[in-house]
Amino acid sequence: MPWGCFFRKQSLADQILIYSARRDSIWKYANPVGMAHNLWLHRELIGQFIRREVVQRYKGSYLGMVWSLITPLALLLVYTIAFSVIMKVGWGRGGTAHGHVNYAVMLFAGFVAFNVFSESVLGAPHLIVNNTNLVKRVVFPLEILPLQVVGVALVNSFFGLAILLVGVLAIQGHIPYTIVFLPLIYVPLVLLCAGLAWFFASLSVFIRDVGHLLAVVMQMLFFLTPIIYPVSAVPESVRFLLYLNPLSFIVNHFRRVIILGQMPDWSQYAILTVFTGLVCMAGYIWFMKSKKTFADVV
């Protein structure tokens, strides 16, 4: 073999192909407009998958979608008794009936927000492995599968939100006008869930232990998020750890606009939205670049 073959000068066509491949790997998916356009093109398919998952989840059960309310309500009762009645933790006047009810409402607001996150992240692993028939189809947009679990989590949260609003109306006699800002608070939550769902759905194809690890991390994250306790109950020396958790801002803003009648902290909201937007883009890029190898792994 002639040594010259190792030093063969690249033709212009080869250089164009290499440049195109590099450009594709960097910029094709790192464009938020392109990502939004791609997902918009598949909006009907995403909606069909979400509806199918919601129907199949409760198909054949006697209570149907009521089960999506029973679990959080049961946890709400347990945590309210354990922390408000026994341990005297609360946002209101602890030790009184009003204090216990107020604590329950605050707690449930945290549940609504956190459950969207936990259902989305814990539902992402094994999505690809359990849909090998779709992976083998070259033309199928696999990137919509993680959005399916996020969409189902959002649907479930709307049922919990309805219960929460009834509780707020019963306690306060009115629903604060700041409820109109709630869709804006959902935006960083959805961005965060989508980005992590894309990332973990892809990563679990190569590392099957991801699902087990996330179950442990989620339990830890639950107690590191101010859901069962207010931020003011945390010593100031370690309070900064809560602010490293984006869920802390989301949970607190759920309470601000739904219960407390306070405007969002726009500076915090802007920082949170930018951060979660970057997480979303990073997860999308990771998924789109790695999905080309799914068929070989599964």
C-alpha positions, 0 to 999 in steps of 0.5 A: 500500500503506498504511503501517499494514501495516508496523506491524500489531499482532501478534495473540495467535496470531502471538505464540504461534507466534513464541514456540513457534518460539523455544522450539523452536529453543532447548529442543526439542533442548537436552534430554539426556533428550529426546535420549536418548529420541529415540535410544532410540526408534530403537535398533532402526533404529540397530542394523540400520544398524550391522549392515548397514554391518559386513556390507557393508564386508567382503562378498565379501572372503576374510578378512572382518572379519580386515581390521579387525585387519590394518591396526592390527597392521601399523601397530603393527609399523611404529611399534614398530620405528621408535620402540621399536627404532630411536629407543629410545622406550618405557614399559619397559626399552628395548633389550630384548625385554621393553621392545619387547613392553611398548611394543607393548602400550602402543601398541596400547592407544592405537590402540584408543582413537584408532581409534574417534575417527578412524573416527567423525570421518572417516566422518561427512563425506559421510554426508548427501550420499551418502544423498540418498534418505534425506534426501528422506524427511521421516519418516526420522530422519537423526540416526541416520546419524552414530551408524552410523559411531560404532557401526561404529568401536566394533565394530572396537575390540572386535576390537582390544581382544580382541587387546590383552587376549591380549597383556596376559595373555601379558606379565603373566600376568593381566588387571588387575581394573580392566578392569571400569572399561573400559565407563566409559572408553568413555562419554566417548569415545562422547560425544565421537565422537557429538557431532563426528560429528553436527557434521561430518556436518551441516557437510559438507553446506554445506562439501564441503571438510570431509572433506579438512580433517579428514584433515589435522587427524587426522594432526596430532592423532595425533601430538599425542596420547600414543599413540606416546610416554608423557606423561613424554617431553614437556617440562613446558614444553609438556606442558599442550598435551596436557591440552588434548586430551581424547583424551590423558585417554581414551588414558591411562585405557585404559592405566590400567585395561587394562594398568597396573591403576590405578583411573581418576582420578575427578576427571579422569574427571568433568571429561572426561565433563561436557565430552564430554557438552556436545560431544555435546549441542552436536553434536546440537543443531547437527545437528537444527536444520540438518537441516531445510535438507539437502533444499534443499542436496543 
